[in-house]
Amino acid sequence: MRRRGWRRDGVGRTLLSAAVRFHPRCRHNSRRWLGMVRLGKWCKRGYVNYPEQFSAHALKCCSGFGLMRDIGEIKTLSLSPDGSLCVTGAVDHQSTDRNALVWDVRSLSVVGELKGHRDGVYSSAWSPTGGIIATGGGGTDHLVRLWDVKSRRQIGEVGHDLFFVYALAFSPDGHFLLTGSANNAPVAPIHDGSCFRLWDVSRCKEVARLGVHASSVESVAFSADGRIAACGNSGQLTLGGNTGERVFCPQTIRFWDIRPRFWSVRATEKFTDVAEHTAWVNSIRFTPDGKSFFTAGRGCFLWELPSCRVVRRFRPEAFDLANCGDVSSDGRYVATGSGGQDEAGAPYRDCAVRLWDVSTEREIARWSHDYPVKTLAFSPTEALVVAGGHHGELRTWKLSASDLPIKTAGFEAGLH
């Protein structure tokens, strides 16, 4: 059957949309209605305001395609090296669905499931070779599981003593895997602060523990040459002194020089004089040339290496907190995802993906989401951003020529 829905235009006006087609087997009062709304090309950044009873819907417009599905909060997503596939991990405490999903990026249709996690998926990474996917669990399942991409079967696991694996990153050659996790005191005999570790992928064996960390490691990254491993800490509040004063943990950004040997790895901490981030570091990414790195969290910055000096600051108008961030394949643009609540029960605000020009520090595009954006990634092969967040909201945004004031060789093929 057909019903009419509501949409909003680019200036926030609520208008009656085109007809909405529902699945014929669904009852009108069912919470499992499926709806599809098609908008005209004029609605470049519009969105649809759906009734609450819709548990799944899709939105298609000139520059983006979006989908919402009952998979809980999307915590992580990673794209394949060719940009055609995407793996997502979600957490839904009211559902028994704990699987990571593999999507076709073009259609946002599920093409595979990675079955094995028992309590949600908090992190993911796609091997640069394209053959292996790593996913990290949490709750009662803290393992990092390795999957064969073609067969969708588990081929290994590491980290039996980890606790809430928040971040994963493969080395450029795919031989090593970085893990960032929470304080392992609940599952380890002795808490040693080993929240940042390096693993040999082929042997599924730990090869190095990188430092002692006072707070959980929320983000990890390898430099383009694989010589530097970086991590960003949560900087979460802890009790300090006898007065009960709440303070931030220091050393929220740390680096290690990685030197592989025959059967081991020599890891030496470097850039120890790096300035502290203002607070949480939710994402850390190296630029493709390896001369700088980008961090997103309580503030978004581009840092110069090896001086670790801030050279760019990206300031959003509303929240000064970015839930996630990424750097484009040519290093000319960064994207940040935001959204949250002022207090429990308050409405969400500032739910959007922002695109920034690195050279000018200017925001050059903004795409609205219905719910907070918790994870995003640039496509490695075209001008496309994939973003996910609360309530299973997953969207792709195609960057148009009007969005990018500077044409670059890496993006020209994806412009329209």
N, C-alpha and C positions, 0 to 999 in steps of 0.2 A: 504494500500500500504506500501512498504518498502523503506526507505532511509537510507543512511549511515550517522552517526554522528561522532563527534570527542571526544576523551577522552585524559586525561593526565595520564602518569604513575607516580610512586612515586618520580621521580626526576624532574618532570616538563616538560617532553617531550610530545609534542602533537602528537597523533597517531590516525589513522582511526579506529573507533570502529566497533563493530558488527552492524548488521542491526537494524534500528529503526522502530518499527511498529506504525503506526498512526491509529487513529480511522477512519473507512471508511466514515463516514459522514462529516468529516472535509475537508474543502478546503485547497489547498496547501498554500494559502496566508492568511489563517485565523489566528488570534491571539489566537485561542482556541484549537490549536492542542494538542493532548495528546500523549506523547511519553514514551516508556519504553526501557531502555538500560540495557542489562545484561553483566556483566563483569566476567572474569574468576577469580578463587579463588586466583590467583597470585597477583591480584590488591587489596592488603589489605587496602590501604588508598588512592586509586586513586579517582578521581572524573571526572565527564563529563562536558565539556564546551559546553553548549547548545546554539543554536542561540537565539537571543533576542525575536523572535516571539513566542517562546514556553511559554505559560502562565501556563502550568502544566506539570510536568514530574516526573519520579521516577528513583532512582538509587539504585541498589542492589549490594553489594559486600560482601566479606568474613566477614568483621567485622561491617558492617553498612547497614542501609536501610534508604533512604531519599525520601522526597516528597516535592514538591512545589505546592502551590495552591493559587488561587486568593482570599486570605483572608486578605491581607494587612500585617502589621508587627505584628508578634506574640509577645505579651508583657508578657505573663504569661503561665505557664503550671504547672499542679499538677497531681501526680499519685495516683491511688487508693491504699488502704492499702495492697492489694494483688499484686499490680504491673501489673495487666492485662489491666487496662484502664487508659486513660490519658485525662484530660480536658485542653483545650487551650482557651485563649482569645486573640483577635487580634483587631487592630485598622486600619481602612482603610477609609480615609476621602473621597475617590472617589467612595465608594461603599455603597450600602444600606444594606449590610449583616453585622448585628451587633450581631450575635449570638455566644455564646460560643459553642464549638464543643467537643463531647466526642469521643475518638478514641480507637480502639483496638491497643494495643502497638505492638503486634506481626506483624500485617499486615499493620499498619498505615492506616486503613480504618475507615471512620466515621461511628459510630454506633448510634449516637444520637445528637440532638441539644437542647440547652437551650435557648429558645426564650423569649426575654423580654427587653433586653438592647436596648437603642435607639441610643447610640453613642460610641460603642466600649467597649471592656472589658480590663481593665488594670491590674487586679489581680484575683487570684483564690486560693482556698484551698479546700482540700478534708478532710472531717471529719475522724478521726481515727477509728470510728465505721463503716465507709464505706457507710453510708446511706444518707449523706447530702453533697452537694457541695455548696460552697460560691463563688460568683463572684462579683467583684467591678467594677463600671463604672467610666466614666469621661466625659469631655466635657459638654453636656447638661443633662447627666444622671449620677448622682453621688451616686446612691443607691447601697447598698450591698444587693444582692438578694440571697436567700437560696432556693436550689432546692432538690427535692426528686430524688435520683439516679435512682430508678427503673422506675418511671413514667415520669421522665424528666420534671416535672411540678414544678412551683414556689410555695413554701410553706410559704414564709415569706420574709420580707425585713426590713432593718435597715438603719440608717444614712441619714435621709432626709436633714440634714444640713451639710453633708460632701462635700468635693470638691476634685475631682480626687483621687480615692481610689487606692493607689499604692501598698499596701501590705495587706495580710490577713494571719492569722494563727489560727488554732484551738488549744485549750488546749488538753493535752493527753487523757482526758476522754470525749472530745467532748462537754462539757457543756458550754464553753466560747469561744469567738471569739475576736481576736485582729484585729484592723484596723489601718493602717497607711495611712495618706492622706496629701494633700497639704493644704496650708493656706486657711482657709474657709471664708476669708473676702468677696469674691464676692457673697456668698450665705447666710451669717449669718449677723444679725444686727450689731454685734460687734465681731471683730476678737479677740479671747481669746487664740490663740495658741494651741487649743485642737486638735492636729494632730494625737494623739495616744490615742485610746480609747479601752475600754473593754466592751463586750456585752454578755448578757445572751441569748444563742441560743434558748432555749425552749420558752422563753417569748418574744423574739425579743425586748429586752429592754437594754438600756445603763445602766451599773452598775458602771463605773468609767472612769474618764478622767485622763490620766497619764501624768502630767506635762504640762508645757507651752513650746512650741517649736518655735524657730525663723525661722526655715526652714522646708520644707516638710519632712515627714517621708517616706523613700523609702523602708524600710525593717523592718519586725517584726518577732519575734520568741518566742516560749515557751520553757523552759527547759524540759528535759525528765520527771521530776517529777511534772511539772506544777506549781512550786513554784516561778519561776522567769520569768518575761516578759521583753523582750529586744527589743530595736528599734535602727535603724540606720538612721540618718538624711542625707539629701542631701548635707549639707554644702555648699549650692549654694552661689554664690557671691552676696553680697549686698553692697550698697553704705555706706561708713563710714566717719563720720566727715564732715567738711565743704569743704574739698579739693576734695571730690568725689572719694577718694581712695576706691578701690575694695578689700574687705576682705572676709574671710571665716567665716561662722557662727560657734560658738564654740559648744562644747558638742554634738559631732556627734554620740556618743554611750552612751545610758542610760539604766538603769535597774530599775525594780521595784519588790519588794517582794509582792506576791499576796497571800492573806489569805481570802478564801471564808468564809462568814458567812451565817446565815439562809436566809435572803433576800437581802444581800448586800455583798460587797467585800471590804476588807481593803487593800489598796495599798500604800506601803511605798517605796520611792526611796532609792536605796542602791548603793554601790560602786561609790559614787559620786566623788571619786578621780581618776576615770578611765582616762587614757591618751587619748587625742583627736586622732581620726583617722586623717590621713593626708588630707583627703578631703571626697568626696562622699563615702557613705556606701550603696552600691547597694544591698548587700545580707548580712544577718547575720544568722548563724546557730549554735546551740549548738551541741557538740559532744554527742554521746549516753550515755556516763558515767557521763555527767554533770559537768566534771572537767575543761572544757575549752570551748571556742567558736571560731568560724571562721568568719572572715569578708572579703568581697571582694568589691573592689571599686578602689579608688586611692591608690593602694597597696593591697596586700592580706596577711593577718596575722592570726596566731593562738594565742589566748590569754588564759592565765591561770586564773582560778578562785580560790579563791576570790581576788587574788592580782591584777588582770587585767594587768598582765605583758606579753608583747609579747614574746613568746617562739619559734615561727617559722615564717619565712618570705619566701614567695613564689614569686620569681622574674622572670617574663617573659622576653624574650629577646627583644621584640619590645615595644609595649605600656605598660606603667605601670598602665593601667586602665582596670579593669575587669568589664564587664557589669553585670555579675551574677556569682554565685558560690553555691556549695552544698558540704555536707559531706556524705561519704558513710555510710551504715547502721552499719558497724563495726568500724567506726571512724579511719580507717587506711589510707584512701585516701580522697583527696578533688579534685573537678573538677571546673574549671573556664571557662567562655565563654568570648570571646573578639572580637574585630573588630570595625572599625570606619573609619573616614576620617580626614585627617589633616586640611582640610578646605572644605567649601561648594563647591560641584562640583568635588572635587578630587576623585580619585578611592579609593575603600575600600581596607584596608590592615589589616593584622593580624586577619583575620576571622577564628577562630579556637576554638575547645574545647581542653583544656589541662587537663591531669590527673597528679596529684602530689602525691608522697609518703610523708606522714606526718612525718615519723620518720627521713627521710634524707633530706627533703625539695627539692628533685630532681623531675624534670619533667620526667615522665616515659612513657608518650604517648601523641600524638598530632593528632587531626583529623581535617582536613580542611573543612571549609564551604565556600560557594560562597558569602555569605553575613554576616554581623555582627550577632553574637550570643547574643540574648537579655535575654534568660531565659533557664535554664536547671535544671535537677533533676536526682538523682540516683534512680534506682528502689529499693524499700525496700526489695525485695525478691531475686534478682539475680544480676549478674555482668553486669549491663546495665545502660547506660546513655541516657537520652532523652533530646534533645536540639532543640530550635526553635529561629527564629529571623526574619530579614527583608524579605520581599517578600514572606511571608508564608512558608519559608524554615523550614521544620521539619524533624529531623533525629534521629535515634536511633543508638547507638554504643555498640556493644557487646564486652566486654573486654575479650581478649584471655589470655591464660596462659602465653604467651610470654610478654604481657603488664605488668603483675604483678610480680615483683621480689619476693614478699613475699606472700605465700599462706595463706589465712585466712579462718576460718571455715564458716564465713558468705558469702564468695564469691566462695568457691570451687564448690558448686552446679551449679553455673552459668558459670563456665569456660568451654572452649572447646579447 
